[in-house]
Amino acid sequence: MKKIVSVVLGLAALLSGLWLLWPEPVAPLPVAALVDEAQPTEPAAVAPAAKPASAPTITVTERIPEPIAESFKLMASAYASELEYPGYSRPLSAEDSHLLNPNVYVVQQVPLEGGASAAIVLPKYRFSYPETIPVSLQISGLTAHSVSVQLHSEQNNKLLATEAMQNNAGQGVSQGSDQNWQAELEPEDSWDGPLEVSVTFSADGREQTLKTGFVYSHPVATITGVGSSRGVGSDMLIPVKLNVEQAGFYRLRANLLTAERQPLAILTSTEKLSEGETELTLRAYKAVLRQQEGPYILTSFVLERRPAVPGELTRYGDSEQSEYPLEFFSLSQLSDEPFQASAEERQRLQFLQQMAEQ
């Protein structure tokens, strides 16, 4: 699935740049009139007016360059595979690490002089109030001192916190000159939105600074539980219980696993929710269940309140538990009707196929 998603995600960039590579149309050659510059010595007899000769017709066939046409073939094939499943219920495999771990913080090693390197390490990318923020600085091949961490708001660059970091060399790092500096930032009620961490240290007579970003938010909604599943048509419906603090359009994504923690599907639902206790329904298409009747595990929640107006930030919710068990579910409750893509999706596929044939 990772390869399919990567190919389809390239469609927008390829289409937007296609006009740059499109061959210039060949303009029809002008038909020049032949003019006899010699003047007649005697008046010529007036001849009947001749019908003007028709201009020759030039047919121009434009063809897409071969590499682009091949790309369209790949995208058409990938998109056709995508349309085998509804967008709200997509297959999930062990190779989809970015989907299995949607809140992972990706550590970036920064090369320094003399072959040294340093990296800021956070336990995850999104935090919810009142969680503390553990920050680590891992340095290899260099001896650092006077290490401190600063926290700023990305929206107005306001300094929110500063803390000296302690050296815990040898914990989780290799021996030698490797160092592991740590600090824990205690949250304040005003922290909300995208934040920036800056770590400053001195080494070899120079002061250096590394920066990274993450998201900190007050939960706008909280997942409190999961109800009993039921079958409707070819879908297993999973009611997710929430306590909503701010009304709005919400999108919930969650991963469905087997009891042995084997990935089955990523489920997505978008609904307008009112404040208070409510439910949002996830649907699992029969084909993604792969004859697995449960029990299941629902986990890896990403709950977002979508922006209502341009410029408004996406807000996040949280969950009381990191995962919820689902009871046994008989697949006999579901029909075998195939998924039908929308008219718009079929037109998009037809366009890709036509472009691939050019």
N, C-alpha and C positions, 0 to 999 in steps of 0.2 A: 504493500500500500504506500510505503514511503516514496518509492520510485514513481508511482502513479500521481501522488499528490505533487511531487516536485515538478513533474512534466506539466501538469495542468496549471500550476501556479505561474509557470513561465509564459502562459498564453497571453496574459494581458500585456506583458512587456514586449512580446514578439509582435502582437498586433499593432501596438502603438508605434513601433519602430519600422513596421513593414513599408510604410510609404516612402521612407528614406531609401529603401533598397529596390523599390518598384521601378522597372525599366521605363525610360521616357518613351511615350508614344511617338511613332514615326509619322510625321506630318506628310499628307499627300504632296507629291511633287507638283509645282506649278506648271501649267501648260502654257508655253510661250507662243505668242503669235509671230509668224514669219512675215517680215516686212521687206518688200522689194524696194531698195533705195533708188533704183534707176528710174528716171522720168521718161514717160512715153513721148515719142516725137510726133505722133499723130493721135488725134482723139480716138479713143477706143469705143467700140460699139457697146452700148449699154446691154449688159447680159442680165438675164433673170436672177433675182436675188437667190443666193444659195443658202440652204439651211445650215446653221452653224454646227460645226462638228462637235459631237458630245465628248466631254473630257473623259479620259480613261479612268476606270475605277480601280483603286488600289486597296487591297484588303490587307490589314495588319493584324497579326495574331500575337498577342502578348502572352508570355510564359513566365511563371514564377521561377527564379533561380533554383537550381536543383537542391542545394542545401536547405533552403526555406521550405520547399515542397516536401522534402523528407521530414522536416520538423512537423509540418502539418499532419503528415501521415501518423507520426508517433502520437501527436496530441489527439487526433481523431480516435485512434485506437484506445488511448488512455481514457478519454472522456466517455467513450462507449462503455468501457468497463465500469466507470464511475456510475453511470446511469442504471446499472444493474441493481443498485441499492438506493433507497431514499436518503436524502441528505440528513434526516434526523437520526439515522441508524446506520453507521458505517462499520465495516469489519475492522478489527483491531488485532495486531499481531505483536509478538515479542520484539520485532524489529522496530516498532514505532516508539522509540524511547522518548521522543519529544511529546508524544501524546500520553504515554504512560506516566510521565513525570512532568505535568504542565507547570508546576511551580518551582522547578529546579533552577538554581542559580549557577550559571556557567562561569567557571573560573577562567580568567584570562591571565596567562603568564606574560609579564612585561620584561623584555630583555634589558639588562643594564650593562655598563661597561665591564670589560674584563671577563665576559662570559657569565656574569652573575644574572640573576632573575628575581623577580618579586611578584606577588599576587595577593590581592585582597580576596578573602574567602567569607561568604555569608552562607548560612544554612539553607536559605531559600530566597526567592525573589519577591514574594508578596507577604507582608505581615499585617496582622489585624490587632488593633488596640484591645487590651493593654499589653501585648507581647513585648518583651525586651528584645534588643537587637544585638546578638553576639557578633563581633567583628574580629577577624583574624588577619594578620599580615604574615605571610610566609616568604622568607628570604633565603635564597640559596647562593653560595659562593661569595658572600659579602657579610661583614660585621657591621650591624647598624646599632645606633643608640639614639636617645632622645626621640622616641617614637610616640606620636600622638594621633588621635582620630578626631575629626571634626564632622559635624552633620549640618547640612544646609538644605533649605527648601529650594527645589528646582524652579519654582514659580517666581519667587522674588529674591532668591539668593540670600535669604535671611539665615544667620547662624542660629541653629537650634540647640546644639550641644557640642561640648568638647571634652575629651577624656584622655589621660595618659594611658598608654598601653604597657602591659607587663610582659616580660620575656619568659616564655615557657618552652625554651629550647629542648628538643628531644621528644616532645609529645607529638606523635604523628608525623615526624619529619626524619630525614636521614641524619646520620652523624656528620661530624666535621663542622663546617662553618654555617650550617643551616640553622635558621632561627625561626621561632614561631611566637609572634607577639599577639596578645589578645586583650580585648576590652569588651565590656557589656554596657550598652547604652540603655538607661532607664527612660521609658517613654513619658511624654507629656500629653495632656488632653488636646493641645493645639496641633499636634502632628497629624497631618492628613495630606495625601496626595503623593506625587513623585518626590523622592528625597535623594540627596547626593552625599556619599561618604567620601571624605578625603583623608588619606593617611600620609603623614609627613614624618620623615626620618632623616637622620644625618649619617653619612658614611664617607670615609676617605676625605673628610674636610668639605663635603658638599651636602647641601640639603635637597632632598628630592620628595616629590609628592605623587601619589597614585590616587586615582579617583574611580568611583563606580556608582551605579544608581540602583534603586529598588523602589518599591511602592509600599506605602504605609497608609492604612485607612481605618476609619471607624466603620464597622460592618453596617451596611444598610439593610441587610436581611440575614437571617440565620436558619440553616437547615436543622430541623429538630427531630426528624425521623422519616421513615419510609413505611407506607401502608402496604396492604396485600395486593399482589399483582392479579390482573385479569386479562382475558383475551378478547380482542375485538378485531374481527377480520383476520388479517395476517400479522397483527401486531400484539405483542405483550405490553400492556399498559402498566407503568410503575408510578404510583402517586407519591410524590415527594412533599413532605410537610415542611412549611416554612413559617417563620415569624418575621413579617416585613415591617421595617422601621420607616422606609420611604417608598411611597407608591411610585410606579413607573413601569417601563418595559424592561423585563428581566430576561437574560439568557443563562440557562444552566447547562453545563457540560459535565458528563460523568462517564466513568469507565465501568463496563460490566465485565466481571471475571467469573470463572468457574470457582467452585469451592476449593479447588487445588491451585487457584490464583493464575490460571491460564487466561490470557486476554481473549475476549469474545467480540466486544463492540464498543465504540464510543457513541454515546447517546447525547442528543442536543435538543433543547426545547426553548422556545421564546414565547413569552406570554406577558400580557399587561396585568400587573398584580396590584391590589389595593393594600393599604396598611392593615396590620393585624395578622391573625393566624389564617393561613390559606394553604392551597396545594398547587403544585405545578407538576404536570404529567410528562414523564419520559416514555418513549415508545421504542421497543426493540423489535425490529422486523424479523420474521421467522427465519429467513435464510442466514442471518448473522449468528443465530444461536447454535448452528452446526449440530443439530440433533442433541444438544445438551439440555436436559430438562431441569437442571438445577440440582441442589441449591446454588444460588449465585451470591456474588459480592458486588455491591455498588460502592465505588470509591473514586478518588482523584477529582473531587468537585471543584469546578470553577464557576462561581455565581457572580454575574455582572449585572449592574443596573446601567442600561445603555443611555448615552447622552440624549437628552430631549431637544436640545438646541445646539447649533454650531458653537464650538468653543467650550462646551461643558465637558468635564472630565468623566471618564468611565469610573463608576464606583463599584466596590466589591463587597460581597457578603462572605460569610464563613459557615462552618458546620460544627455542631456540637461534638460530632464524632468524625474521625477520618474515614470511616467506612461503615456500611450497614449491611447485614446479612439479609438475603431474600430467600423466602421459602421455596420448596419444591414447586415446579410449575409444569403441568402436563402440556406438551406440544400439541396434543390432540385437540386442544381448545382453539388452535389457529388454523386458518385456511391456507391453501397452497397457491392462492392467486398471485401471479407475478406482479412485480412493481411496474407501474406505468409512469414513465417520465412525462413532465408537463409539455405543453405545446412549445413553450419557449425553449426548453431544454432540447427538444427534438430539432427545432430550427437551428439551434447553436451547433448541434452535432452535424446536421446537414451542411451547414456553412463550412465547417472544418473539413468534411469529406470532399466537398467541391473544391476547396482550396488545395487539397492534397492531390487532386486529379489534374490540376492545371499543368 
